[in-house]
Amino acid sequence: MRAKKVADLILSCDATIVWFNSSVKSLPPLHSIVINEHTWISRCDNLADNELNETIKKFGYPENVLAEHEHWVVLLRPQQVTAGSVVLACKQTATSLADVSPTAYSELPGVIGSLEATLKRCFEFNKINYLALMMVDKEVHFHVLPRYSAPRQIAGVTFVDKTWPKPADLSRVTEMSHTQFKELYRLLKDNWT
């Protein structure tokens, strides 16, 4: 879609309404709109990534941050389902995977590469699960769970993958003291790629 007058374009990240020359047009949930062959406006590019969404705050930002990128943050999950359970959260206020900007998606392979390499080096997982539920915490995020066929001993805690090889159950967590959690955090942070 092309705009005849760029100055008349107002784009809202919270709605799919765009004004072209004072006429209102409703758009399907697109990632971006073409203004001309050289200019794209992403639906969420005007969001300041330093304005943290509620999901990121809930999972312990900044204390639990293992890695922070322009559009994504990796946090050690406060409740460990398996050793090394993390949350990979988009910094944008997107509440659907379709609302995440193309720019943020282009950053994702590098973020996941570092995340998986670190978890593999620290815990030698057998499989890894990415759960994008957004049932309670509305902004886009993944619960990333390393999966194990045998127990792991970390920070004085025995981690057993209680549902292996079936789907993970987020309510079945391993109890840890604050000190043990911080030791697990330090292990991952010190080995982050």
TORKOLNU-518685 format. One record per residue: z, y, x of N, C-alpha, C, O in turn; residue in three letters. Coordinates in steps of 0.02 Angstrom, whole numbers. Example, Ala and Ser with C-alpha at 12.3 -4.5 7.8 and 13.67 -1.06 7.14 Angstrom:
<atoms>
{atom {390 -284 660} {390 -225 615} {390 -165 660} {423 -166 712} "ALA"}
{atom {354 -112 642} {357 -53 684} {394 2 645} {402 57 670} "SER"}
</atoms>
This chain:
<atoms>
{atom {0 -58 43} {0 0 0} {0 61 45} {38 64 93} "MET"}
{atom {-43 111 30} {-47 171 71} {-24 232 31} {-37 237 -29} "ARG"}
{atom {10 276 63} {32 338 31} {-18 392 47} {-41 398 104} "ALA"}
{atom {-37 431 -4} {-84 486 8} {-50 544 43} {-81 578 85} "LYS"}
{atom {12 556 26} {51 609 59} {116 580 84} {161 565 45} "LYS"}
{atom {122 572 149} {182 543 178} {243 585 161} {297 558 151} "VAL"}
{atom {235 650 157} {291 695 142} {320 682 73} {379 698 61} "ALA"}
{atom {281 655 28} {305 642 -40} {338 573 -47} {358 554 -102} "ASP"}
{atom {344 537 7} {372 469 4} {447 472 13} {472 499 63} "LEU"}
{atom {482 444 -33} {555 435 -26} {567 361 -35} {549 332 -86} "ILE"}
{atom {599 331 13} {612 260 11} {686 247 10} {722 274 53} "LEU"}
{atom {710 209 -37} {780 193 -42} {791 121 -20} {756 76 -43} "SER"}
{atom {840 110 24} {856 42 46} {893 3 -8} {890 -58 -8} "CYS"}
{atom {926 37 -53} {966 3 -104} {927 -13 -167} {952 -47 -211} "ASP"}
{atom {866 10 -172} {826 -2 -231} {754 -12 -210} {735 2 -154} "ALA"}
{atom {715 -36 -255} {644 -46 -240} {604 6 -278} {554 -10 -310} "THR"}
{atom {625 68 -274} {590 123 -306} {562 169 -252} {597 188 -206} "ILE"}
{atom {498 186 -259} {466 231 -211} {430 285 -252} {397 269 -301} "VAL"}
{atom {436 348 -230} {401 401 -264} {340 421 -223} {347 437 -164} "TRP"}
{atom {282 418 -253} {221 442 -222} {196 501 -264} {177 491 -322} "PHE"}
{atom {195 560 -236} {170 619 -272} {202 626 -341} {167 640 -390} "ASN"}
{atom {267 616 -344} {307 624 -404} {296 570 -457} {326 575 -511} "SER"}
{atom {255 520 -444} {249 466 -493} {292 408 -468} {291 392 -409} "SER"}
{atom {328 376 -514} {374 323 -495} {337 256 -500} {305 241 -550} "VAL"}
{atom {343 218 -448} {314 151 -447} {368 102 -425} {405 115 -378} "LYS"}
{atom {371 46 -458} {419 -6 -439} {384 -55 -393} {327 -75 -406} "SER"}
{atom {418 -73 -340} {389 -119 -292} {425 -186 -295} {484 -189 -312} "LEU"}
{atom {389 -240 -279} {425 -303 -271} {467 -298 -208} {457 -252 -169} "PRO"}
{atom {515 -344 -199} {557 -340 -139} {518 -354 -75} {515 -411 -52} "PRO"}
{atom {489 -302 -47} {450 -308 15} {492 -291 75} {543 -257 69} "LEU"}
{atom {472 -315 133} {506 -296 194} {487 -226 215} {530 -188 238} "HIS"}
{atom {423 -207 208} {402 -143 231} {342 -119 190} {312 -156 152} "SER"}
{atom {328 -56 198} {272 -25 164} {228 6 217} {253 38 263} "ILE"}
{atom {162 -2 210} {116 28 257} {103 99 234} {81 110 178} "VAL"}
{atom {115 147 278} {100 217 263} {29 232 286} {-11 260 248} "ILE"}
{atom {13 213 347} {-55 214 371} {-61 158 422} {-14 121 432} "ASN"}
{atom {-118 152 453} {-127 95 498} {-80 95 558} {-76 45 593} "GLU"}
{atom {-46 151 571} {-2 156 629} {72 160 611} {115 153 655} "HIS"}
{atom {89 170 548} {158 183 530} {182 134 477} {149 123 426} "THR"}
{atom {240 104 490} {273 60 443} {342 88 430} {375 113 476} "TRP"}
{atom {365 84 369} {435 101 354} {466 38 328} {446 11 276} "ILE"}
{atom {515 13 363} {551 -47 341} {603 -26 289} {632 28 295} "SER"}
{atom {614 -68 240} {661 -52 187} {731 -37 214} {768 0 183} "ARG"}
{atom {749 -65 270} {817 -56 295} {820 -22 363} {873 -19 394} "CYS"}
{atom {763 3 388} {764 35 453} {805 99 455} {824 121 509} "ASP"}
{atom {820 128 397} {859 190 399} {934 177 397} {973 224 394} "ASN"}
{atom {954 114 399} {1025 99 401} {1050 106 473} {1017 82 519} "LEU"}
{atom {1106 136 481} {1137 140 547} {1173 75 561} {1220 57 525} "ALA"}
{atom {1152 39 613} {1183 -25 628} {1256 -18 647} {1294 -67 645} "ASP"}
{atom {1277 42 667} {1348 51 684} {1392 57 623} {1453 58 629} "ASN"}
{atom {1363 62 563} {1401 61 501} {1408 -12 480} {1364 -40 447} "GLU"}
{atom {1463 -42 499} {1472 -113 488} {1479 -131 415} {1512 -96 376} "LEU"}
{atom {1446 -185 396} {1453 -208 328} {1520 -247 320} {1551 -265 370} "ASN"}
{atom {1539 -258 259} {1604 -289 244} {1610 -360 270} {1664 -381 291} "GLU"}
{atom {1555 -397 271} {1557 -466 296} {1576 -468 370} {1618 -509 390} "THR"}
{atom {1546 -425 408} {1562 -423 480} {1635 -405 491} {1669 -434 533} "ILE"}
{atom {1659 -356 454} {1730 -337 460} {1776 -395 441} {1827 -406 474} "LYS"}
{atom {1759 -431 388} {1801 -486 365} {1809 -540 418} {1863 -571 423} "LYS"}
{atom {1757 -553 456} {1760 -606 506} {1787 -583 574} {1778 -617 624} "PHE"}
{atom {1820 -525 574} {1859 -505 632} {1827 -459 682} {1845 -461 741} "GLY"}
{atom {1780 -419 661} {1751 -370 707} {1803 -316 722} {1836 -293 675} "TYR"}
{atom {1811 -295 783} {1777 -314 845} {1813 -369 884} {1785 -394 934} "PRO"}
{atom {1873 -389 864} {1913 -436 902} {1879 -503 914} {1887 -532 968} "GLU"}
{atom {1840 -528 866} {1811 -595 871} {1738 -594 894} {1705 -646 892} "ASN"}
{atom {1713 -537 917} {1643 -532 938} {1631 -571 1002} {1663 -560 1053} "VAL"}
{atom {1583 -617 999} {1562 -654 1058} {1500 -622 1089} {1492 -620 1150} "LEU"}
{atom {1455 -596 1046} {1394 -563 1069} {1373 -514 1015} {1378 -527 956} "ALA"}
{atom {1349 -456 1038} {1325 -406 991} {1256 -383 1013} {1245 -367 1071} "GLU"}
{atom {1211 -380 965} {1142 -360 977} {1127 -301 932} {1170 -278 894} "HIS"}
{atom {1067 -276 936} {1049 -218 896} {1056 -231 821} {1082 -189 784} "GLU"}
{atom {1035 -290 798} {1035 -305 726} {1081 -362 705} {1090 -374 646} "HIS"}
{atom {1109 -398 753} {1149 -458 738} {1213 -457 779} {1216 -428 833} "TRP"}
{atom {1263 -490 753} {1326 -498 789} {1348 -571 781} {1341 -600 727} "VAL"}
{atom {1376 -599 834} {1403 -667 832} {1478 -662 840} {1503 -633 889} "VAL"}
{atom {1514 -691 792} {1588 -688 792} {1616 -758 791} {1589 -802 757} "LEU"}
{atom {1670 -768 827} {1705 -832 822} {1737 -835 753} {1775 -790 734} "LEU"}
{atom {1723 -888 717} {1748 -896 648} {1824 -906 650} {1848 -950 685} "ARG"}
{atom {1862 -864 614} {1935 -870 615} {1960 -940 594} {2011 -963 621} "PRO"}
{atom {1926 -972 548} {1944 -1040 528} {1892 -1087 558} {1834 -1086 538} "GLN"}
{atom {1914 -1129 605} {1869 -1173 640} {1859 -1239 601} {1905 -1278 592} "GLN"}
{atom {1798 -1249 577} {1779 -1311 543} {1767 -1365 595} {1791 -1421 589} "VAL"}
{atom {1730 -1346 646} {1720 -1388 706} {1731 -1342 766} {1728 -1281 759} "THR"}
{atom {1743 -1370 823} {1754 -1329 883} {1693 -1285 896} {1637 -1310 903} "ALA"}
{atom {1705 -1220 900} {1650 -1174 914} {1614 -1149 852} {1559 -1123 857} "GLY"}
{atom {1645 -1155 793} {1614 -1128 732} {1610 -1052 737} {1660 -1019 751} "SER"}
{atom {1551 -1025 726} {1541 -953 731} {1507 -927 668} {1482 -965 626} "VAL"}
{atom {1507 -861 662} {1470 -827 609} {1417 -784 643} {1432 -744 687} "VAL"}
{atom {1355 -793 622} {1299 -752 645} {1282 -705 587} {1256 -727 536} "LEU"}
{atom {1297 -640 595} {1291 -593 540} {1241 -538 556} {1239 -511 611} "ALA"}
{atom {1201 -522 506} {1154 -466 511} {1194 -402 501} {1236 -398 456} "CYS"}
{atom {1181 -352 542} {1216 -288 537} {1192 -246 478} {1228 -200 456} "LYS"}
{atom {1134 -260 453} {1108 -223 396} {1147 -241 333} {1183 -291 332} "GLN"}
{atom {1140 -201 281} {1175 -216 219} {1134 -261 173} {1147 -264 113} "THR"}
{atom {1087 -297 200} {1045 -343 161} {1089 -396 129} {1133 -424 161} "ALA"}
{atom {1075 -411 66} {1112 -462 30} {1069 -522 14} {1090 -568 -21} "THR"}
{atom {1008 -522 39} {962 -578 30} {922 -585 94} {909 -535 128} "SER"}
{atom {903 -645 111} {863 -655 172} {797 -616 167} {770 -595 218} "LEU"}
{atom {771 -607 107} {709 -569 97} {718 -495 112} {669 -460 124} "ALA"}
{atom {780 -470 113} {793 -399 125} {805 -382 198} {810 -324 216} "ASP"}
{atom {809 -433 241} {819 -420 313} {754 -393 341} {700 -420 328} "VAL"}
{atom {758 -340 381} {698 -308 407} {661 -353 457} {692 -395 489} "SER"}
{atom {596 -344 463} {557 -381 513} {583 -370 584} {581 -415 625} "PRO"}
{atom {607 -310 597} {634 -294 664} {695 -338 678} {702 -364 734} "THR"}
{atom {738 -346 629} {797 -389 638} {777 -462 647} {804 -497 689} "ALA"}
{atom {728 -484 607} {704 -553 614} {674 -566 683} {681 -620 711} "TYR"}
{atom {640 -515 711} {608 -525 776} {660 -534 832} {645 -563 884} "SER"}
{atom {720 -509 821} {774 -516 870} {809 -584 866} {841 -606 914} "GLU"}
{atom {803 -617 809} {841 -678 795} {829 -736 843} {878 -768 863} "LEU"}
{atom {768 -752 864} {759 -808 910} {798 -801 975} {826 -851 1000} "PRO"}
{atom {801 -742 1003} {840 -731 1064} {915 -739 1053} {950 -767 1095} "GLY"}
{atom {938 -714 996} {1010 -720 979} {1028 -794 971} {1078 -817 998} "VAL"}
{atom {987 -830 933} {1000 -902 922} {994 -942 986} {1032 -989 997} "ILE"}
{atom {947 -924 1028} {940 -958 1092} {1003 -954 1135} {1026 -1003 1163} "GLY"}
{atom {1032 -894 1139} {1094 -884 1177} {1152 -921 1144} {1192 -952 1178} "SER"}
{atom {1156 -916 1079} {1209 -948 1041} {1209 -1023 1052} {1260 -1053 1069} "LEU"}
{atom {1151 -1054 1042} {1147 -1127 1049} {1158 -1149 1121} {1190 -1200 1133} "GLU"}
{atom {1132 -1112 1169} {1141 -1131 1240} {1215 -1129 1258} {1240 -1173 1294} "ALA"}
{atom {1250 -1078 1234} {1322 -1072 1249} {1361 -1128 1217} {1403 -1160 1250} "THR"}
{atom {1349 -1141 1153} {1385 -1194 1118} {1370 -1262 1149} {1414 -1305 1153} "LEU"}
{atom {1309 -1273 1169} {1290 -1337 1201} {1327 -1345 1267} {1353 -1399 1282} "LYS"}
{atom {1327 -1292 1307} {1360 -1294 1373} {1435 -1306 1365} {1465 -1344 1404} "ARG"}
{atom {1467 -1274 1316} {1539 -1280 1308} {1562 -1343 1273} {1615 -1370 1288} "CYS"}
{atom {1522 -1368 1226} {1546 -1422 1183} {1501 -1483 1176} {1520 -1533 1146} "PHE"}
{atom {1440 -1480 1204} {1394 -1537 1199} {1388 -1563 1127} {1399 -1622 1115} "GLU"}
{atom {1371 -1519 1081} {1364 -1540 1011} {1307 -1590 1003} {1260 -1591 1043} "PHE"}
{atom {1311 -1631 950} {1258 -1678 934} {1205 -1647 889} {1145 -1661 896} "ASN"}
{atom {1227 -1606 843} {1183 -1570 796} {1214 -1501 786} {1271 -1489 806} "LYS"}
{atom {1175 -1457 755} {1202 -1391 738} {1178 -1373 668} {1120 -1383 652} "ILE"}
{atom {1223 -1348 627} {1208 -1330 558} {1212 -1254 550} {1257 -1222 576} "ASN"}
{atom {1165 -1226 512} {1164 -1156 493} {1170 -1152 417} {1125 -1174 382} "TYR"}
{atom {1224 -1124 393} {1235 -1118 321} {1230 -1045 301} {1271 -1004 323} "LEU"}
{atom {1182 -1028 259} {1174 -960 233} {1193 -962 160} {1150 -972 117} "ALA"}
{atom {1256 -952 145} {1281 -962 77} {1285 -896 38} {1261 -893 -18} "LEU"}
{atom {1315 -845 66} {1324 -779 35} {1353 -784 -36} {1334 -747 -80} "MET"}
{atom {1400 -830 -45} {1432 -838 -111} {1492 -791 -118} {1502 -762 -172} "MET"}
{atom {1531 -784 -66} {1591 -742 -68} {1577 -677 -30} {1592 -623 -55} "VAL"}
{atom {1550 -682 29} {1534 -625 71} {1460 -610 63} {1418 -651 84} "ASP"}
{atom {1443 -553 33} {1376 -542 7} {1322 -526 59} {1264 -541 47} "LYS"}
{atom {1340 -496 116} {1288 -477 164} {1263 -539 201} {1300 -588 209} "GLU"}
{atom {1201 -536 224} {1169 -593 256} {1207 -615 318} {1220 -575 363} "VAL"}
{atom {1225 -678 318} {1259 -708 376} {1252 -784 372} {1240 -812 318} "HIS"}
{atom {1260 -816 429} {1257 -888 434} {1323 -913 462} {1350 -884 509} "PHE"}
{atom {1349 -966 434} {1404 -1003 465} {1369 -1054 510} {1332 -1097 486} "HIS"}
{atom {1381 -1048 575} {1348 -1092 623} {1401 -1142 647} {1451 -1124 676} "VAL"}
{atom {1387 -1206 632} {1436 -1258 645} {1407 -1310 693} {1362 -1347 675} "LEU"}
{atom {1434 -1314 755} {1415 -1369 799} {1443 -1433 768} {1498 -1433 742} "PRO"}
{atom {1404 -1487 771} {1426 -1549 740} {1434 -1603 794} {1395 -1606 842} "ARG"}
{atom {1485 -1645 785} {1505 -1694 836} {1515 -1762 805} {1543 -1769 750} "TYR"}
{atom {1492 -1813 841} {1505 -1881 818} {1571 -1908 845} {1596 -1959 822} "SER"}
{atom {1600 -1873 894} {1664 -1893 924} {1708 -1832 932} {1683 -1776 937} "ALA"}
{atom {1775 -1840 932} {1821 -1783 939} {1810 -1744 1004} {1785 -1770 1053} "PRO"}
{atom {1829 -1680 1002} {1827 -1636 1060} {1897 -1608 1072} {1932 -1590 1024} "ARG"}
{atom {1918 -1606 1135} {1983 -1577 1155} {1970 -1508 1185} {1937 -1503 1237} "GLN"}
{atom {1994 -1457 1152} {1985 -1389 1177} {2048 -1349 1164} {2075 -1351 1108} "ILE"}
{atom {2072 -1314 1214} {2131 -1270 1207} {2192 -1307 1180} {2231 -1278 1141} "ALA"}
{atom {2199 -1369 1199} {2256 -1408 1176} {2252 -1431 1104} {2301 -1453 1075} "GLY"}
{atom {2192 -1427 1075} {2182 -1447 1006} {2129 -1502 1004} {2079 -1498 1039} "VAL"}
{atom {2141 -1553 963} {2090 -1605 952} {2050 -1585 891} {2076 -1581 835} "THR"}
{atom {1986 -1574 901} {1940 -1558 846} {1903 -1621 826} {1870 -1653 867} "PHE"}
{atom {1909 -1637 762} {1873 -1694 734} {1825 -1667 682} {1846 -1630 637} "VAL"}
{atom {1762 -1686 687} {1713 -1666 636} {1725 -1712 576} {1699 -1767 573} "ASP"}
{atom {1765 -1688 529} {1792 -1729 475} {1740 -1757 427} {1753 -1806 392} "LYS"}
{atom {1681 -1727 425} {1630 -1751 378} {1568 -1781 412} {1519 -1796 378} "THR"}
{atom {1570 -1788 477} {1513 -1815 514} {1495 -1884 486} {1540 -1924 475} "TRP"}
{atom {1433 -1900 474} {1371 -1861 483} {1347 -1828 418} {1288 -1812 412} "PRO"}
{atom {1390 -1818 371} {1373 -1786 308} {1378 -1710 314} {1400 -1685 366} "LYS"}
{atom {1357 -1673 262} {1362 -1600 265} {1434 -1577 278} {1482 -1607 255} "PRO"}
{atom {1439 -1523 314} {1505 -1494 331} {1539 -1468 269} {1507 -1446 221} "ALA"}
{atom {1606 -1469 270} {1647 -1443 216} {1687 -1385 245} {1733 -1396 285} "ASP"}
{atom {1670 -1323 226} {1702 -1264 255} {1776 -1259 239} {1812 -1220 270} "LEU"}
{atom {1800 -1298 191} {1871 -1295 174} {1913 -1341 218} {1975 -1337 217} "SER"}
{atom {1881 -1384 257} {1918 -1431 300} {1919 -1404 371} {1875 -1419 412} "ARG"}
{atom {1969 -1364 386} {1974 -1329 450} {2028 -1361 494} {2072 -1397 470} "VAL"}
{atom {2023 -1348 558} {2072 -1372 607} {2123 -1316 618} {2104 -1259 634} "THR"}
{atom {2186 -1332 610} {2239 -1282 620} {2246 -1266 694} {2245 -1311 737} "GLU"}
{atom {2253 -1202 709} {2262 -1178 778} {2312 -1121 779} {2317 -1083 730} "MET"}
{atom {2348 -1115 834} {2391 -1057 842} {2347 -998 864} {2290 -1008 884} "SER"}
{atom {2375 -939 861} {2339 -879 884} {2321 -886 958} {2266 -867 978} "HIS"}
{atom {2366 -912 997} {2354 -922 1069} {2297 -971 1081} {2254 -959 1123} "THR"}
{atom {2295 -1025 1043} {2241 -1074 1050} {2174 -1044 1029} {2123 -1056 1060} "GLN"}
{atom {2175 -1005 976} {2114 -972 953} {2087 -925 1007} {2027 -924 1021} "PHE"}
{atom {2132 -886 1037} {2112 -840 1090} {2085 -878 1152} {2040 -853 1186} "LYS"}
{atom {2114 -936 1166} {2089 -977 1222} {2018 -1002 1207} {1975 -1003 1252} "GLU"}
{atom {2006 -1023 1145} {1939 -1045 1125} {1890 -986 1129} {1834 -993 1153} "LEU"}
{atom {1912 -928 1106} {1872 -867 1110} {1853 -852 1183} {1795 -839 1198} "TYR"}
{atom {1902 -854 1227} {1891 -838 1297} {1842 -888 1329} {1799 -868 1369} "ARG"}
{atom {1848 -952 1312} {1802 -1003 1338} {1730 -985 1319} {1685 -987 1362} "LEU"}
{atom {1718 -968 1256} {1651 -951 1234} {1627 -885 1264} {1571 -880 1288} "LEU"}
{atom {1669 -835 1263} {1651 -769 1289} {1633 -773 1364} {1584 -742 1386} "LYS"}
{atom {1673 -809 1402} {1661 -815 1474} {1598 -855 1490} {1570 -847 1545} "ASP"}
{atom {1575 -897 1444} {1517 -939 1457} {1455 -916 1418} {1404 -951 1418} "ASN"}
{atom {1458 -858 1386} {1402 -834 1346} {1341 -821 1389} {1347 -789 1442} "TRP"}
{atom {1285 -844 1367} {1223 -835 1405} {1191 -769 1390} {1138 -753 1418} "THR"}
</atoms>
